[in-house]
Amino acid sequence: MPRYVLANRRAGKYTTEEKHASRAAVAMTLTHLEGISRVIHDKNPSDSLARRVVVLDAEIAQIAGMRAALPPDAILEPLVRRSLHRRVPMVMRGAMPMAALAVSGATAYSVTLNGGGQPLAGIQVLFYFQDPSGQIQTTQAPTDDQGQVQVSVPPGWTIAMVEPIPYAGFWIMLVEAPPNGSTIDCLPVAPSPAGGAWWHTVMGVDVNAAGRGAGIKVGVIDTGCGPHPNLQQVNLVGVFVDNQILPGSGATDVAEHGTHTTGLIGARPSQAGDYAGMATACDLYHARVFKSEEEGPSQADLVNAIDALSRDNGCDLINMSLGGGPPSQVEEDCIRDAVQRGTLCICSAGNDAQAINYPGAYPECAAVSAIGQLGWAPPGTFSSANRPQDPSLMGQQNLFLASFSSFALTPGTELACAGPGVGIVSTVPDHNGATDLYMEMDGTSMASPAVCGVLAVILGADASYMATPRDQSRTAAARNLLAQHCQPFGLAVQYEGRGLPHV
């Protein structure tokens, strides 16, 4: 049975009476749905002014038949899901997971993975298989204690590429058709330069300056955060899954993505070589909305997380490095409601080199594309393969639009700006007893928090913004300051928006 989300509108409801009437619209709609739907979970807060969100099952025809009777303040729409943006090499973008490899006549293929002269045990390796027609399929397997991994190659197929994915400390590599039995050396990720990495430099961030972003509250909605010694200051506000709210104690990372994005905003180095966040003095809040790397949130989970960060914790900025799927009225109403509370949502544009993904495509959000800088990512790494072939996507200062980055392709959508998103090194959770770990990642998922962190630095240093009341004028001031601090770097506006934010 199809699943739906029911919620009350809150954007534009400024009085207590309006908010109570809006909330009552959900109860009225549920009365109409009795006998033709099944409630899965009802988030019905005791605070009568808060948003009520219901997830339910119902038949499409029955929902269509009652739409005319729907109260104006009730939104009833199909459940949609957001996900982490795909990170697949552009040349392999059509690849699909291979269903089965145990077929008659398959041949054994193996490679050995080393890092720093030692075998890399227990790391995941992604294999890209190609058939004579050019179809690409993938499978993944871990290395053994000797750093070796073996897969079966079906008859007629060949190995097109091998992508070793070390957890931390070494670059993700991308090797074209390595011979059977060959050894792949993963290059070490260097410690952070004393003055910061290229993404700090091009955005004007002095990593040695104290108080960056002080007084600014920044929320992150992602896969969770930590544990990491340089992110102990992060407030874990809760787990928002299946339209339920669970305690913050469970909001540690279920992947590596959320720790990486949060660290880009505000990681506080504890020793030489640690990579610093942009706004180390900001107040950081994290809401986990993913069950796992593969199981992303519904719009119900996102609106509950946005409300918690904006309404309950007063965040000035919220970073969302996720997206995909159709627009949602419930989601957009929540984001518009957050705008009216003084919260600006910064969103990743997407990694499919197409139109900006939702939620970034909503006009209330600031969508961010991803750029790289020539010379940073070593040859043979996954990151080095994300340089575009089109010379029109090469800008000034050796900056380029990442080959995967989505942009303002659809009329009516707007890109706010660009941010660093190729070969970006940031925090990842403690792993197998090791701590203070760092990993490079690529994506607009990295560009968005880099911009969010820099904007926090800009806002914290602006006395006029700090004195602005927490309403729509505060959000407008944040958006205007972001635009004013952007510097064009030679790409078309559809790719770079107003340019690259600079402190």
Secondary structure, 3 states (H helix, E strand, C coil): CCEEEEEECCCCCCCHHHHHHHHHHHHHHHHHHCCCEEEEEEECCCCCCCCCEEEEEECHHHHHHHHHHCCCCEEEEECCECECCCCCCHHHCCCEECCCCCCCCCEEEEEEEEECCEECCCCEEEEEEECCCCCEEEEEEECCCCCEEEEEECCCCEEEEEEEECCCCECCECEECCCCCCEEEECECCCCCCCCCHHHHHCCCCCCCCCCCCCCEEEEEECCCCCCHHHCCCEEEEEEECCEEECHHHCCCCCCHHHHHHHHHHCCCCCCCCCCCCCCCCEEEEEECCCCCCCCCEHHHHHHHHHHHHHHCCCCEEEECCECCCCCHHHHHHHHHHHCCCCEEEEECCCCCCECCCCCCCCCCEEEEEEEECCCCCCCECHHHHCCCCHHHECCCCEEECCCCCECCCCCCCCCEEEECCCEEEEECCECCECCEEEEECCHHHHHHHHHHHHHHHHHCCHHHHCCCCCHHHHHHHHHHHHHCEECCCCCHHHHCCCEECC
